[in-house]
Amino acid sequence: MKKLEKSGDITEDDLRNFTEDVQKLTDASIKKLDEIAKSKEEEIMEV
């Protein structure tokens, strides 16, 4: 993405917006994985 910005294909604002969107998706995925891990841990502890 930085290469696209440096070459002028995207603006600094576009890069910032894209980076924020990627971070939001990453955070949401981590949250889901944490929930799954917690659920599996509880499931294992029951056995």
PDB file of N, CA, C and O in Angstrom, chain B, residues numbered from 101:
ATOM      1  N   MET B 101       0.822  -1.183   0.000  1.00  0.00           N
ATOM      2  CA  MET B 101       0.000   0.000   0.000  1.00  0.00           C
ATOM      3  C   MET B 101       0.874   1.257   0.000  1.00  0.00           C
ATOM      4  O   MET B 101       0.566   2.247  -0.664  1.00  0.00           O
ATOM      5  N   LYS B 102       1.959   1.194   0.752  1.00  0.00           N
ATOM      6  CA  LYS B 102       2.847   2.361   0.793  1.00  0.00           C
ATOM      7  C   LYS B 102       3.436   2.637  -0.591  1.00  0.00           C
ATOM      8  O   LYS B 102       3.648   3.790  -0.967  1.00  0.00           O
ATOM      9  N   LYS B 103       3.698   1.564  -1.345  1.00  0.00           N
ATOM     10  CA  LYS B 103       4.223   1.746  -2.694  1.00  0.00           C
ATOM     11  C   LYS B 103       3.204   2.466  -3.563  1.00  0.00           C
ATOM     12  O   LYS B 103       3.563   3.321  -4.374  1.00  0.00           O
ATOM     13  N   LEU B 104       1.914   2.114  -3.390  1.00  0.00           N
ATOM     14  CA  LEU B 104       0.869   2.784  -4.158  1.00  0.00           C
ATOM     15  C   LEU B 104       0.793   4.263  -3.795  1.00  0.00           C
ATOM     16  O   LEU B 104       0.588   5.115  -4.659  1.00  0.00           O
ATOM     17  N   GLU B 105       0.958   4.555  -2.516  1.00  0.00           N
ATOM     18  CA  GLU B 105       0.921   5.954  -2.092  1.00  0.00           C
ATOM     19  C   GLU B 105       2.107   6.719  -2.682  1.00  0.00           C
ATOM     20  O   GLU B 105       1.954   7.823  -3.204  1.00  0.00           O
ATOM     21  N   LYS B 106       3.294   6.110  -2.586  1.00  0.00           N
ATOM     22  CA  LYS B 106       4.491   6.784  -3.086  1.00  0.00           C
ATOM     23  C   LYS B 106       4.425   7.004  -4.593  1.00  0.00           C
ATOM     24  O   LYS B 106       4.927   8.003  -5.107  1.00  0.00           O
ATOM     25  N   SER B 107       3.801   6.057  -5.294  1.00  0.00           N
ATOM     26  CA  SER B 107       3.703   6.205  -6.744  1.00  0.00           C
ATOM     27  C   SER B 107       2.585   7.162  -7.141  1.00  0.00           C
ATOM     28  O   SER B 107       2.456   7.522  -8.311  1.00  0.00           O
ATOM     29  N   GLY B 108       1.776   7.572  -6.164  1.00  0.00           N
ATOM     30  CA  GLY B 108       0.708   8.527  -6.455  1.00  0.00           C
ATOM     31  C   GLY B 108      -0.596   7.882  -6.855  1.00  0.00           C
ATOM     32  O   GLY B 108      -1.542   8.579  -7.223  1.00  0.00           O
ATOM     33  N   ASP B 109      -0.669   6.549  -6.790  1.00  0.00           N
ATOM     34  CA  ASP B 109      -1.900   5.859  -7.172  1.00  0.00           C
ATOM     35  C   ASP B 109      -3.012   6.048  -6.142  1.00  0.00           C
ATOM     36  O   ASP B 109      -4.193   6.023  -6.488  1.00  0.00           O
ATOM     37  N   ILE B 110      -2.633   6.236  -4.876  1.00  0.00           N
ATOM     38  CA  ILE B 110      -3.622   6.515  -3.834  1.00  0.00           C
ATOM     39  C   ILE B 110      -3.119   7.671  -2.978  1.00  0.00           C
ATOM     40  O   ILE B 110      -1.920   7.946  -2.925  1.00  0.00           O
ATOM     41  N   THR B 111      -4.049   8.341  -2.311  1.00  0.00           N
ATOM     42  CA  THR B 111      -3.666   9.466  -1.469  1.00  0.00           C
ATOM     43  C   THR B 111      -3.313   8.981  -0.068  1.00  0.00           C
ATOM     44  O   THR B 111      -3.579   7.836   0.298  1.00  0.00           O
ATOM     45  N   GLU B 112      -2.716   9.868   0.697  1.00  0.00           N
ATOM     46  CA  GLU B 112      -2.377   9.550   2.081  1.00  0.00           C
ATOM     47  C   GLU B 112      -3.650   9.253   2.876  1.00  0.00           C
ATOM     48  O   GLU B 112      -3.667   8.362   3.725  1.00  0.00           O
ATOM     49  N   ASP B 113      -4.712  10.008   2.593  1.00  0.00           N
ATOM     50  CA  ASP B 113      -5.992   9.768   3.272  1.00  0.00           C
ATOM     51  C   ASP B 113      -6.549   8.390   2.936  1.00  0.00           C
ATOM     52  O   ASP B 113      -7.057   7.690   3.812  1.00  0.00           O
ATOM     53  N   ASP B 114      -6.451   7.999   1.662  1.00  0.00           N
ATOM     54  CA  ASP B 114      -6.919   6.669   1.262  1.00  0.00           C
ATOM     55  C   ASP B 114      -6.127   5.585   1.984  1.00  0.00           C
ATOM     56  O   ASP B 114      -6.692   4.592   2.443  1.00  0.00           O
ATOM     57  N   LEU B 115      -4.827   5.780   2.081  1.00  0.00           N
ATOM     58  CA  LEU B 115      -3.973   4.818   2.774  1.00  0.00           C
ATOM     59  C   LEU B 115      -4.373   4.719   4.242  1.00  0.00           C
ATOM     60  O   LEU B 115      -4.472   3.620   4.786  1.00  0.00           O
ATOM     61  N   ARG B 116      -4.601   5.858   4.879  1.00  0.00           N
ATOM     62  CA  ARG B 116      -4.994   5.876   6.285  1.00  0.00           C
ATOM     63  C   ARG B 116      -6.341   5.173   6.470  1.00  0.00           C
ATOM     64  O   ARG B 116      -6.503   4.373   7.391  1.00  0.00           O
ATOM     65  N   ASN B 117      -7.304   5.470   5.595  1.00  0.00           N
ATOM     66  CA  ASN B 117      -8.619   4.830   5.685  1.00  0.00           C
ATOM     67  C   ASN B 117      -8.516   3.322   5.491  1.00  0.00           C
ATOM     68  O   ASN B 117      -9.141   2.553   6.222  1.00  0.00           O
ATOM     69  N   PHE B 118      -7.732   2.904   4.512  1.00  0.00           N
ATOM     70  CA  PHE B 118      -7.556   1.480   4.261  1.00  0.00           C
ATOM     71  C   PHE B 118      -6.906   0.803   5.463  1.00  0.00           C
ATOM     72  O   PHE B 118      -7.319  -0.282   5.873  1.00  0.00           O
ATOM     73  N   THR B 119      -5.890   1.447   6.022  1.00  0.00           N
ATOM     74  CA  THR B 119      -5.199   0.896   7.189  1.00  0.00           C
ATOM     75  C   THR B 119      -6.153   0.756   8.366  1.00  0.00           C
ATOM     76  O   THR B 119      -6.121  -0.251   9.072  1.00  0.00           O
ATOM     77  N   GLU B 120      -7.000   1.756   8.585  1.00  0.00           N
ATOM     78  CA  GLU B 120      -7.982   1.694   9.671  1.00  0.00           C
ATOM     79  C   GLU B 120      -8.975   0.558   9.440  1.00  0.00           C
ATOM     80  O   GLU B 120      -9.329  -0.158  10.377  1.00  0.00           O
ATOM     81  N   ASP B 121      -9.425   0.392   8.200  1.00  0.00           N
ATOM     82  CA  ASP B 121     -10.365  -0.689   7.880  1.00  0.00           C
ATOM     83  C   ASP B 121      -9.735  -2.057   8.128  1.00  0.00           C
ATOM     84  O   ASP B 121     -10.374  -2.950   8.685  1.00  0.00           O
ATOM     85  N   VAL B 122      -8.495  -2.215   7.716  1.00  0.00           N
ATOM     86  CA  VAL B 122      -7.794  -3.482   7.929  1.00  0.00           C
ATOM     87  C   VAL B 122      -7.646  -3.747   9.424  1.00  0.00           C
ATOM     88  O   VAL B 122      -7.810  -4.883   9.869  1.00  0.00           O
ATOM     89  N   GLN B 123      -7.339  -2.712  10.201  1.00  0.00           N
ATOM     90  CA  GLN B 123      -7.180  -2.878  11.643  1.00  0.00           C
ATOM     91  C   GLN B 123      -8.502  -3.286  12.283  1.00  0.00           C
ATOM     92  O   GLN B 123      -8.521  -4.138  13.171  1.00  0.00           O
ATOM     93  N   LYS B 124      -9.608  -2.689  11.842  1.00  0.00           N
ATOM     94  CA  LYS B 124     -10.927  -3.045  12.381  1.00  0.00           C
ATOM     95  C   LYS B 124     -11.249  -4.508  12.089  1.00  0.00           C
ATOM     96  O   LYS B 124     -11.751  -5.221  12.959  1.00  0.00           O
ATOM     97  N   LEU B 125     -10.961  -4.955  10.873  1.00  0.00           N
ATOM     98  CA  LEU B 125     -11.198  -6.355  10.513  1.00  0.00           C
ATOM     99  C   LEU B 125     -10.315  -7.288  11.336  1.00  0.00           C
ATOM    100  O   LEU B 125     -10.762  -8.343  11.786  1.00  0.00           O
ATOM    101  N   THR B 126      -9.070  -6.895  11.527  1.00  0.00           N
ATOM    102  CA  THR B 126      -8.152  -7.693  12.331  1.00  0.00           C
ATOM    103  C   THR B 126      -8.647  -7.805  13.765  1.00  0.00           C
ATOM    104  O   THR B 126      -8.653  -8.892  14.343  1.00  0.00           O
ATOM    105  N   ASP B 127      -9.062  -6.679  14.339  1.00  0.00           N
ATOM    106  CA  ASP B 127      -9.569  -6.676  15.716  1.00  0.00           C
ATOM    107  C   ASP B 127     -10.810  -7.549  15.851  1.00  0.00           C
ATOM    108  O   ASP B 127     -10.949  -8.287  16.826  1.00  0.00           O
ATOM    109  N   ALA B 128     -11.719  -7.466  14.870  1.00  0.00           N
ATOM    110  CA  ALA B 128     -12.936  -8.279  14.907  1.00  0.00           C
ATOM    111  C   ALA B 128     -12.597  -9.764  14.814  1.00  0.00           C
ATOM    112  O   ALA B 128     -13.199 -10.586  15.505  1.00  0.00           O
ATOM    113  N   SER B 129     -11.642 -10.101  13.968  1.00  0.00           N
ATOM    114  CA  SER B 129     -11.239 -11.504  13.822  1.00  0.00           C
ATOM    115  C   SER B 129     -10.603 -12.026  15.102  1.00  0.00           C
ATOM    116  O   SER B 129     -10.874 -13.152  15.519  1.00  0.00           O
ATOM    117  N   ILE B 130      -9.769 -11.223  15.718  1.00  0.00           N
ATOM    118  CA  ILE B 130      -9.137 -11.628  16.974  1.00  0.00           C
ATOM    119  C   ILE B 130     -10.194 -11.836  18.048  1.00  0.00           C
ATOM    120  O   ILE B 130     -10.112 -12.787  18.824  1.00  0.00           O
ATOM    121  N   LYS B 131     -11.180 -10.958  18.097  1.00  0.00           N
ATOM    122  CA  LYS B 131     -12.251 -11.086  19.086  1.00  0.00           C
ATOM    123  C   LYS B 131     -13.009 -12.400  18.887  1.00  0.00           C
ATOM    124  O   LYS B 131     -13.294 -13.110  19.851  1.00  0.00           O
ATOM    125  N   LYS B 132     -13.335 -12.720  17.624  1.00  0.00           N
ATOM    126  CA  LYS B 132     -14.038 -13.972  17.332  1.00  0.00           C
ATOM    127  C   LYS B 132     -13.196 -15.181  17.729  1.00  0.00           C
ATOM    128  O   LYS B 132     -13.706 -16.136  18.315  1.00  0.00           O
ATOM    129  N   LEU B 133     -11.909 -15.136  17.409  1.00  0.00           N
ATOM    130  CA  LEU B 133     -11.020 -16.245  17.760  1.00  0.00           C
ATOM    131  C   LEU B 133     -10.904 -16.404  19.271  1.00  0.00           C
ATOM    132  O   LEU B 133     -10.865 -17.525  19.777  1.00  0.00           O
ATOM    133  N   ASP B 134     -10.848 -15.291  19.991  1.00  0.00           N
ATOM    134  CA  ASP B 134     -10.803 -15.354  21.455  1.00  0.00           C
ATOM    135  C   ASP B 134     -12.070 -15.990  22.011  1.00  0.00           C
ATOM    136  O   ASP B 134     -12.010 -16.784  22.949  1.00  0.00           O
ATOM    137  N   GLU B 135     -13.227 -15.640  21.428  1.00  0.00           N
ATOM    138  CA  GLU B 135     -14.493 -16.221  21.870  1.00  0.00           C
ATOM    139  C   GLU B 135     -14.523 -17.727  21.611  1.00  0.00           C
ATOM    140  O   GLU B 135     -14.977 -18.500  22.454  1.00  0.00           O
ATOM    141  N   ILE B 136     -14.037 -18.132  20.445  1.00  0.00           N
ATOM    142  CA  ILE B 136     -13.995 -19.556  20.107  1.00  0.00           C
ATOM    143  C   ILE B 136     -13.056 -20.288  21.064  1.00  0.00           C
ATOM    144  O   ILE B 136     -13.384 -21.369  21.555  1.00  0.00           O
ATOM    145  N   ALA B 137     -11.904 -19.705  21.323  1.00  0.00           N
ATOM    146  CA  ALA B 137     -10.936 -20.334  22.227  1.00  0.00           C
ATOM    147  C   ALA B 137     -11.520 -20.470  23.629  1.00  0.00           C
ATOM    148  O   ALA B 137     -11.349 -21.503  24.276  1.00  0.00           O
ATOM    149  N   LYS B 138     -12.201 -19.444  24.094  1.00  0.00           N
ATOM    150  CA  LYS B 138     -12.811 -19.497  25.421  1.00  0.00           C
ATOM    151  C   LYS B 138     -13.876 -20.585  25.475  1.00  0.00           C
ATOM    152  O   LYS B 138     -13.966 -21.326  26.454  1.00  0.00           O
ATOM    153  N   SER B 139     -14.680 -20.677  24.425  1.00  0.00           N
ATOM    154  CA  SER B 139     -15.722 -21.694  24.355  1.00  0.00           C
ATOM    155  C   SER B 139     -15.115 -23.095  24.369  1.00  0.00           C
ATOM    156  O   SER B 139     -15.595 -23.981  25.077  1.00  0.00           O
ATOM    157  N   LYS B 140     -14.071 -23.285  23.593  1.00  0.00           N
ATOM    158  CA  LYS B 140     -13.408 -24.592  23.541  1.00  0.00           C
ATOM    159  C   LYS B 140     -12.771 -24.931  24.886  1.00  0.00           C
ATOM    160  O   LYS B 140     -12.801 -26.082  25.324  1.00  0.00           O
ATOM    161  N   GLU B 141     -12.197 -23.928  25.533  1.00  0.00           N
ATOM    162  CA  GLU B 141     -11.587 -24.155  26.837  1.00  0.00           C
ATOM    163  C   GLU B 141     -12.648 -24.596  27.847  1.00  0.00           C
ATOM    164  O   GLU B 141     -12.422 -25.522  28.625  1.00  0.00           O
ATOM    165  N   GLU B 142     -13.805 -23.931  27.831  1.00  0.00           N
ATOM    166  CA  GLU B 142     -14.893 -24.309  28.733  1.00  0.00           C
ATOM    167  C   GLU B 142     -15.386 -25.717  28.423  1.00  0.00           C
ATOM    168  O   GLU B 142     -15.700 -26.490  29.328  1.00  0.00           O
ATOM    169  N   GLU B 143     -15.450 -26.042  27.133  1.00  0.00           N
ATOM    170  CA  GLU B 143     -15.888 -27.373  26.705  1.00  0.00           C
ATOM    171  C   GLU B 143     -14.920 -28.442  27.217  1.00  0.00           C
ATOM    172  O   GLU B 143     -15.348 -29.494  27.692  1.00  0.00           O
ATOM    173  N   ILE B 144     -13.640 -28.175  27.121  1.00  0.00           N
ATOM    174  CA  ILE B 144     -12.629 -29.128  27.575  1.00  0.00           C
ATOM    175  C   ILE B 144     -12.686 -29.295  29.089  1.00  0.00           C
ATOM    176  O   ILE B 144     -12.517 -30.402  29.598  1.00  0.00           O
ATOM    177  N   MET B 145     -12.921 -28.213  29.803  1.00  0.00           N
ATOM    178  CA  MET B 145     -12.959 -28.262  31.265  1.00  0.00           C
ATOM    179  C   MET B 145     -14.158 -29.059  31.775  1.00  0.00           C
ATOM    180  O   MET B 145     -14.120 -29.569  32.895  1.00  0.00           O
ATOM    181  N   GLU B 146     -15.221 -29.174  30.978  1.00  0.00           N
ATOM    182  CA  GLU B 146     -16.398 -29.939  31.371  1.00  0.00           C
ATOM    183  C   GLU B 146     -16.120 -31.435  31.362  1.00  0.00           C
ATOM    184  O   GLU B 146     -16.704 -32.178  32.151  1.00  0.00           O
ATOM    185  N   VAL B 147     -15.257 -31.872  30.500  1.00  0.00           N
ATOM    186  CA  VAL B 147     -14.995 -33.297  30.324  1.00  0.00           C
ATOM    187  C   VAL B 147     -14.151 -33.864  31.404  1.00  0.00           C
ATOM    188  O   VAL B 147     -13.847 -35.057  31.389  1.00  0.00           O
TER     189      VAL B 147
END
